[in-house]
């Protein structure tokens, strides 16, 4: 994807990192039946790593 779209803006990478472990008020149930306590678990992140 990076070859196609280029690197993501640094602001977006920092924002994703800041909200990565922010817990929800109550767990939510995903399509697989697994409870997730944050959006990172729900969507299967992290989406940006140190590379």
Buried (B, 14 or more C-beta within 10 A) or exposed (E): EEEEEEEEEEEEBEEBBEEBEEEEEEBBEEEEEEEBBBBBBBEEBEEBEEE
